[in-house]
Amino acid sequence: MDELEELLVLIIGYWYLRRRSSRRVARVIDDRSTSIGHAYTQQLLGGSNALCHELMHVSRDTYVLLCHHFKQKNWLQSSRNISVEEKLAMFLTIIGQNERFTMVKRRFGRSTQTIHACFREVLQGMIKFAVDFFKTTSFVDAPNMPERYRKLREIFPVCVSFYIHCNTRSILNRGLFGALDGIPIHAVVQDGQQDKYKRKGSDECSQNVLAICNFNMLFTFVWAGWEGGADDSQVLTEVAFNPTTGFPFPPPDKYYLCDTAYTDLGHTRRPGFLAPYRKTRYSLADFRRQPPSTKKEKFNYAHAQLRNVIGCATGVLKARFPILKQMAPYSFTMQRDIAIACFTIHNFIRKSRVEDQLFIEFDENLMFIGEEQHEESDESSDEEESDEDGIDETWRSPREIECMVNLRDQIADRLSFGP
């Protein structure tokens, strides 16, 4: 090798080393942090709640508890170079900040391929977490119910007699258990399928998530993945009567609040779903402009206030996880699983009773008056109704129809005239 060849080798080697060095420096500068990867994760573990909330939209206590829970259940394992804590931090950053992999890799100093593999690994663990979390539904009242809902529930009767299965029973003062609704989650779908994913009156694609929420803002049932344009009654019918979903039908002394869309349930043969009066004002915004005056309006106002718990819980959920409002273009299966993971983490935070900024803001009435409920009670056409109460007599026995109609009328009388 002559001198010229040796000089060329040295120049090439120098250029290569300098290029690698400049890439490493740029990665740290772009992140505006002195630490990446494992060191950055240690900063989060030893840092403040504010630091964790800024990055992941969860408190440090929640992050630590979540890491411990996943390790204890063996849903996630550390690899040779990446700990469970770092994998969860990556995942929570992506769904909490709606960050793309290319941005997260700069923060954690990992390749896009590694970030993608960790995200999928944590998501699989989250589905196991969800199955474990939602496998049973307790119909015992939550002990930490916000005072606003506790007081409002007392409006509903301490004792109301009505027929169920040929027997007269009494609705206990705790008979009202929660609210049921369809929650739209933004979705990215292929061009040829977009029409069926668009909700009525919207040009935005979404998935329809059937959810039940109790009055402590805990989601007791979640079923994701339906097309956004699917009719609510169709979704409930398909989910409720599919034995693999584990849908929690309320026991005879319990019932859910729902909107009028859920009273047209084809072959349903069970009571337990209490809807508002049709052709009567229902929107909370309307009642803020003009208070309720008639018996039916007073019932609908109380019904809307109580059912608004699911709107408030959804508001907290979407404020924590903005990816639900602007989904990244993952496969639709991953989009569905991401939604389930977000609901599960929401429940974990609420159930763990850790100090959480978003729930504190809700409890102090600083935000979250509730997402607008897609109620159609005063817009329903005569063709959609079988009677003025919106109950289809073709699929319920007269006694079952009488059951929920009488319950609603007695509550309305109570609200109008007192106990």
N, C-alpha and C positions, 0 to 999 in steps of 0.2 A: 504493500500500500504506500503510495507516494505522499508527499506533504499536502498536496491539494486534496486528495481523498480524505486524509486525516482531518484537515480543516473543515471539509464539508460535514463529516461525521460529528465533529464538535459543535458546529453551528446548528445542525439538526437536533442534536441532543439538548443543547441550550434552549432552543425554541420550544421543544416538547415540554421540558421541565417548567419553563416560564408560563406556558399556556395552562398547564395543570394547576400551577400555583395561583394564577389569576382567576381561574374558575372557582377555586376554593374561597378566595377572598370575596369574590362577587356574590357567592351564595350567602355568606354571612352578612354582607352589607345590605343585600336586598331584603333580608329578614329583619334588619335593624335589631339584631340580638347578638350578644356575645357568646351564646351557647346554642347548640343544636343537638338533635337526637337525644341520647340518654341524659346528657347534662341538662338539656332543656326540660326534660320530663322531671328530673330531680328538683329543678326550680319550681315547677308546678306543685309537686308533692309537698315541698317545704314552704311554699309561698302563701299568699293570702287568698281569701275567698274572692276578693275583687279581681285578682290576677286570673284565676281560673274562670271566673264568670266572663271576663273580657274576651278570653280566648275560646272557651267551650260552652258558654251560657249555662254552666252549672257551677255550684259552689265547690270549694276544695273538699269540704266534708262529703258531699255527694260523690265526687270523683274518687276519693279514697275508699268510700264504702262500696262503690261499684266495682273497683278493682279487686277489692277483697272478696266480694261476692262471686265474681267470675272465676277467681282462682280457687275459691272454696268448692264451687260446683264443678270445677275442671272443664268449664266451657271455653276457656282460652288458656293457652300455655305460652310461656316465654320461649323464644327461639334463641339461637346462639348469640345473636347480636341485638335482638330487640325484645324488650321486656313487655309483659302484659300491660303495664302502666303506659308505655309509649304507644302501643297499639290502640289502646282505648283513647288516649289523647288525640291521636290522628283521627280516629273515627268521630269523636265528639266535635273536633274542629271542623270537619267536613260538613256534618249535618247542622252544627250550631252556627257556623259562619257561612254556610253554603259555598265553601271554598272548592276550587277545582284541584285535582291532584298535582298539577304543575306548580301551584302556589304552596300547597302543603309540603311538597318535597323540599322546597327552599327553607321552610321553617324547621323541618326535622332533619334535613341533610340526608334524605334517602332518595333512591331512584323512584321514578314514576311506577315502575313495575313492582317495586317493594311496597309502595303506598297502596297500590291497587290490591295486591295480595293480602295485606293487612286489613284493608277495608272489608274485603269479602270474608275474611276469617272472623272478624268481629261481628259482621252482620249475621253470619251463620250462628254465632253464639247468642246474638240478640233474639233470634227466632226461638232457640231453645229456652231462653229466658222468658219470652212471651208465652210459650206453651205452658211453662211452669207457673207463670204468674196468673194466667187467665183460665187455668184448668177447672177451677171451681168458683162459683159465685155464692157469696154469703149474703143472705137477705136480712142480716142483723144490721141495725142502723150504725153508721160510722160514728165513733165517739167524739170526733173533732169537727163536727158539722159547723160551718160558719153560722153565726147568730142570725144573719139575715134570712137564711133558709129555714132555720129552726123555728123562728117566729112565724114565718109565712105558712109553714106546713101545719101549724096549729089551727089555721083557718079551716083546713079540711077536717071533716067531722070526726069527733071522738068516737061516735058510734052511729053507723048508718046500716040499716037492714036492707038486704037485697037478696035475690035468688041466685044460687049457684048450685047446679046439678041437683035441682029439686029440693034443696035444703035452704032454709033461711039461716044466713050467717051474719055476723057483725064485722064490719070493717073496723079494725082497731085504729087508734090515732096514728099508728106507725104503718098503716097499710100502704100509703103512698111511698114508693121506694126510690124512684129515679125517673130519668127522662131518656127517651129514645129518639134518635134523629139520624139523618144521613149527613155526613160531613164531606164536603168537596175538598180534595187534595189535588193540587196542580199535577198534570201528567204530560209527558212528552210521548206522542205516538206517531206512527207512520202516516204519511199523507192519505193513503187509501182508507184508513180506519178512523179518521178524526171526527167525522160526523156523529158517530155513536158515543163518543167520549165528551161531547159538548152538552152541557146542561141547558135546560130550557131558558132561552133569553140570554145566553152567553156564547161568545165566540171562542172562549178559552177551554181547552181540553182539561179534563180532570178525571180522577177515579172517585167513585162513590164509596165511602167507608161507612158501613152501618155500625153505630156505636150506641152503647147504653152507659149513662153516667149517673152516679149517685150524688147525694147532696153534700158530699165532702169533695166533690170535683175529681173523684176517682172513676176511671173508665172500667166498668165491670164486664164489658163484652165489646170486642172489636172484630169486625170482619171486613177486610180490605180487598181491593182488586176489581170491584164492579165498575163497568163503564159509567162515566159521569152522566150520560143521557138516559140511563136505566130508570124506569119508574120506581119510586120509593116503595110502593106496595108490592111490586114484583120482587124487589131485592129482599124485603122482609119475608115474603112468602117462601122464596127459594132458600134463604138462609135458615129460617125458623124450622122448616120441615125437612131439612137435610140432616140426617142423624149424625153425620160426621162433624158438624159445626159446634155441637154442644151448646146450642142456643138456650139461654136460661129463661124458660117460661116462668113467670111469677107464680108462686103458690096461691091457693084460693084467697088468702087474706092480704095479698099484695097486688099492686098494679103499677104500670108505667104511665107517664104522661107522654103523649105523642101528638103529632099534628094530624089533620084530617086525611092526609094522603095515606096514612097507615090503617084507616078503618075499612078500606076496600080490599080485604085480604082473601079474595077468591074462595079457597076451601078451608079457611081458618075456622076452628070450632071452639076456640077458647076465649073467655073474657080476659081481662087483665091489661087492656090498653085503653086509656081514658083520653079522648080527644076533645077539643073545644067545640063550641057550637059553630055551625056553618052560617054563612050570610050574616055574620056578626063581626064587629071590629075585633081585631086580635093584636095588631102590631103595637109594641110598647111605645114606639114613637108617636103613634096616634093618641094613645092614652096620656102621654105627657102633654100633648097639645090640648086635649079635651078629656077630662076625667070620665070614667064609666058612669052611665046613668041607669041603664036597665039591668034586670036580673042576669040576663045572658051576658051582657058586657062585663058585669062585675065578676062573673065566673071566668070569662075569657081573660080578663086582666090578671086575676090570681093565677090562672093556668099558665099564662105567658111569663109571668114573673118567676114562677117555679121552674118552668121548662128552660128558662134562660140560663140555668146552671150549666147546661151542656154547651151553650154558646160561649159562656165565660171560660169554661175549661178549654174549649177549642181556641179561644183567644190567647190564653196562656201558652198552650201547646205550640201555636204557630209563631208566637213572639219568641219562644225559645229556639225553635227549629225553623228558620226561614226557608230551608230547603223545601218545606211543605208548600210554600207559596210560589216557589220558582224551581221546580224540579230539574235536576241535571238530566241529560239524555242517556240514562242507563236503560238496560232492558226493562220491559214493563214488570217482569217478575221482581227485579231488584227494586224498582220504584215501590211496588207493593210492600216488600219486606222492609224498606226504609221507613215507610209510614208506620208499620207495626212496631218497629224498633222505637220510634219517637213516642208513640202512645205508651209503650212499656216503660221507658225512662221517666216519662211524666208521672206515671203511677208510682214508680220506685221512689222518686223524690217526695211525692206527697205522703206516701205511706211511711217513709223513713223519718218523717217529721224533723228533717234538718232545716236550718235557716236558709231560706231561698228567696232571692231578691224579687223574682217575678210573682211568687205567691204572696209575698209581703205587700207588694204594690196592689195586688188584687184585694187582699183583705183590708187594706187601708183606703179602698175606693179611689185609688189614684189612676187606675186604668181598667180596661177590660169590662166594658158595660155589656159585652156579649156580642158575638158575631151575629149578623142579621140572619134570622131563621127564615128558611124558605117556606113560609106558610101560605097556603092558598085558601084559607077558610072563607075569606070574603071575596074571592075571585072565582070560585068554582061555578061552573055552568050547571044548568039544570040537567043536562045530559049526563053529567058525572055523578049525579045524586039519585039515590033511590027514595029518599025522603028528606025533609028539611033538616034532619039531624045527621045526614051523611052516613047512614048505616045501611048496608046492603042486606036486605032481608032474605036474599036467595041463598045465603051460605051460613046463616046463624039461625038457631032455633028461636022461637018467640021468647022463651024464658031467658035465653042468653042475651038477646037484644034488650030485653027489659032490665036485665042486670045492670049494665053499664049506663043505660039511659036513666034509670031511676037514681043511680048513684050520682050522676052528673046533676040531675034536677034537684036532688036533696042538698048537694053542696051549694048549688046556686041559691036555693031558698035560704040556706044558712048564712050565706054571704049577704043576702039582701035584707033578711029580717032578723038575723041573729040566732043563736042557739035556742 
